[in-house]
Amino acid sequence: MTFSLVARCAQTGMFGVAIASSSPAVAARCSYTRTGVGAVASQNITDPSLGPLTLDLMGQGLSAEQAIADIVQNQKFTEYRQVLAVDKLGGTAIHSGPNSLGIWTQATGVNVASGGNLLANDGVPQAIVDGFQSASGHIGDRLIAAMRAGLAQGGEAGPIHSAGMQICDHVAWPVADLRCDWTLECPIENIAAAWEIYQPQLQAYVQRALDPRVAPSYGVPGDE
């Protein structure tokens, strides 16, 4: 019921997750990034605790592969879970438990990993990886290109209703955390539309947090 990718930008060190599902509010349960550490997607009969746990392990110095191996060894019910990770060096790892739903598969590349379950076909994750690697520009643009590629390959077996994209950079909070929690239209395109509006303002929002004295105008009545 879900397809996603985790990724690292080799030029900037930013991390990102993008995800879509037939379930509501998928990004609220499944997307995790941490500055200087990595990105994780935890999906398929989701245990949201696995995202922070995997990031904690990578923050302690484990690679994505080592962190995922630790999760599989030490956490319960991992035969039902699908967990994707990318680390600060661009290493990737995926665990897909044998009880993952429907057609499930995964694909990895340098700086990017994709997995899914209840897919229309087993080519979707590879299309997502290829879409990310062939795209250019901001990591947000590349995440959206990758998700569109997965959707074009067939996406989920049924209609998708929610999606999200989270990006972290050099500050302690995500610099972008865009979600479409439910729609009967295409949630990936809803995220793409939100990103088109949000991207030009992204650095301004960071600056407002770091030093509001020199922050750009809010552009509202009474603001100077």
Secondary structure as GFF3:
##gff-version 3
##sequence-region A 1 224
A	DSSP	beta_strand	2	8	.	.	.	ID=ss1
A	DSSP	beta_strand	15	21	.	.	.	ID=ss2
A	DSSP	alpha_helix	26	30	.	.	.	ID=ss3
A	DSSP	beta_strand	31	34	.	.	.	ID=ss4
A	DSSP	beta_strand	38	43	.	.	.	ID=ss5
A	DSSP	alpha_helix	50	59	.	.	.	ID=ss6
A	DSSP	alpha_helix	64	74	.	.	.	ID=ss7
A	DSSP	three_ten_helix	78	80	.	.	.	ID=ss8
A	DSSP	beta_strand	82	87	.	.	.	ID=ss9
A	DSSP	beta_strand	92	96	.	.	.	ID=ss10
A	DSSP	beta_strand	105	109	.	.	.	ID=ss11
A	DSSP	beta_strand	112	117	.	.	.	ID=ss12
A	DSSP	alpha_helix	124	134	.	.	.	ID=ss13
A	DSSP	alpha_helix	139	153	.	.	.	ID=ss14
A	DSSP	beta_strand	162	168	.	.	.	ID=ss15
A	DSSP	beta_strand	174	180	.	.	.	ID=ss16
A	DSSP	alpha_helix	187	198	.	.	.	ID=ss17
A	DSSP	three_ten_helix	199	201	.	.	.	ID=ss18
A	DSSP	alpha_helix	202	210	.	.	.	ID=ss19
A	DSSP	three_ten_helix	212	214	.	.	.	ID=ss20
###
